[in-house]
Amino acid sequence: MSSQGTRKLSRAQKRRAAARRKKEAAAAAARAAAAAEAAAAAARNAPTPAQAQPKPAPVQQQAKPAWGQKARQPVVQPKVEQAPPKVEVAPAPVKQQKVAAQLSQMTLEKKADDGAVVEDFIPPLQEKELVPRMKPGTTGRPIVVVTNTFPVNFTAKQIFRYVVEFEPEIAPERIRQRRLVLGRFGSELRKLFGYYIFDGTCFFTLKRERNTNLTAQDGSSSIHIRFTNSINTDNALSQEVNMVVNNMTKKKLRSLKLISFARSYYYPDPKPVRVRYNDRTPEDQKFQLQMYKGFMATVQPSLRGMIMTVDLTSRIMQQESIRDQLTRYEMEARRQHMSKSQYMAKMQEIYTGAVVLAQYNRRIWRIDEIDFSKNINSEFEKKDGSKISFKQYYSETYSEVKQKIMNVQPKPGLLVNRPKKARTTKQETILLPELCYLTGVTDLMRKNNSLMKALADVTRMSPNQRVKDITELMGSVMKNSPPPPGKEPLPIQIGSKPIEVKGRVLGPFNIVMPRNKKRLDDNKGFANDVRSCGFFGGRPSVRSWGCIFDKADQRTAQQVIANIQQIGNQQGAQIARGIPLAIQGPAKDVKSWGMAIQKMMTKKPEFILIIVPRTQAKSLPAPLISPTRASLTTTRSKLVSF
């Protein structure tokens, strides 16, 4: 087996070496051809030897002098050099020249027939191709607008790009495995390069080092890091520069020890949400909630340079664990005489796609399934091959939850999180429902007016309060994010004051509508006037249209149909009453919606309105729920139209 493995490895090395030699030969041939073409062009433009030598001045031929007469000196005609005509070129603005130079350096990557990636250079832009910016307006009252963006100063002058080659070879699409193998050499790479980023194919650093070969101690893998080119950070449109700046910003924000989910960061200390429930509210609907406050941050290029956009966000968490909810649902299922399979199917429908917060590591996970074949005493295999139960693993790894799970009864049902498609080598993660708490607002919560009013009072802020909170937030970020001990600070600085821009408040003006005019003064809203303004060019009519919905949304569909007909008549249109049609299967089954659409098409409607349940909006295919989405604030559904 070892000899065969060695033979396969040597063949792979030969193939890569042959490909490398072929690539180098092609590059050398291209350079030689370019040099030959440049030499030929220089030869064509260069003057000939006869042209290079200055011609002698013409000499006037004279007759031979007679005996005793002196010969006249030849008269040389002076050569008059004519100056080339002057061509006046209007200088282009400096900013346009800079933008044109940056755009001319952009490249497009495309795949050839053999699968190799080829860079196709975009031809440089001309000055005439740049659209001139219009002059600022003069109407209205000038004001200063405070934005939610902050300047980002990237002090590094260059970024150096390397190509990483793996031995044994790893396919480029297996990004997760490539990062895992590269992570084995993390300490050596940090000593050699310091800060670095690996995107799965290329290796970006702030230091220029020679090509490096590293091999694992057990000899199972090795990497070859080869330098390719350097990138100037002055090019604000460079994708590589933007990627490095975003990565450094994330490192700076992660140093605050916040809870991160997607592009959002939340403070670890939640605050309780005080809700005044009515006396008629059932006890099982009096939710006890906590709110995590945080922010979203993204870095992007602009005409001012790199800027970071910050927006405040929040996340709701229930104080009841997932295990407590499962127990409560199980008791209700027994009272309703539901079978075990029906109960399990209902729990899968409720929690699949939900987002939970793990108490032990402050991480947010998305639930893909509930595995009822396992409990807290079930065992799993570790990386070293040994087996251990979930209770023992969590109690030994996280000491703060040891007392909470030691006396837990082994009930079936563990939460499962599966990796994305790009992370094919990572196994699924099993979470204990006793240590996880549901985040977000459920459909049952949206129906509770007292709860939604309390959440609106907490989350909605005035513009002045929002600007104040964002400014204080960025001040704390810059104050509480020192570099780790023994490491150099990152070459990035985030401004503590938001960017201000100049704006104008327009004065009063009229909006012409079919039936009347609306004068807008300080209040620029005219939504109420549009509802009864009518149409230009006649009175439209809709003779037949349909509405498809789930059986659970029948009341919502009837309300939507009545509202559309009422609003259309207010506008002066002739809209017939919509044809209601409920699907004959489960809402998560695409075939149920397809059969309902085909049945509705037999009635030849002018348009079809589809009400998709909010819980199924992401699982259904995009053509079914596009191109328009509108949320119904008082229901659990999404309104969709073709």
Secondary structure, 3 states (H helix, E strand, C coil): CHHHHHHHHHHHHHHHHHHHHHHHHHHHHHHHHHHHHHHHHHHHHCCCHHHHCCCCCCECCCCCCCCCCCCCCCCECCCCCCCCCCCCCCCCCHHHHHHHHHHHCCEEEEECCCCCEEEEECCCCCHHHCCCCCCCCCCCEEEEEECCEEEEEECCCEEEEEEEEEECCCCCCCHHHHHHHHHCCHHHHHHHHCCEEECCCEEEECCCCCCEEEECCCCCCEEEEEEEEEEECCCCCCHHHHHHHHHHHHHHHHCCCCEEECCEEECCCCEECCCCCCCCCCHHHCCCEEEEEEEEEEEEEECCEEEEEEEEEEEEEEEEEHHHHHHHHHHHHHHCCCCHHHHHHHHHHHHCCCEEEECCCCEEEECCEEECCCCCCCEEECCCCCEEEHHHHHHHHCHHHHHHHHCCCCCCCEEEECCCCCCCCCCCEEECHHHEEEECCCHHHHCCHHHHHHHHHHHCCCHHHHHHHHHHHHHHHHHCCCCCCCCCCCCEEECCCCCEEEEEECCCEEEECCCCEEEECCCCCCHHHHCCCCCCCCCCEECCCEEEECHHHHHHHHHHHHHHHHHHHHCCCEECCCEEEECCCCCCCHHHHHHHHHHHHCCCCCCEEEEEEHHHCCCCCHHHHCCEEEECCCCCEEEEEC
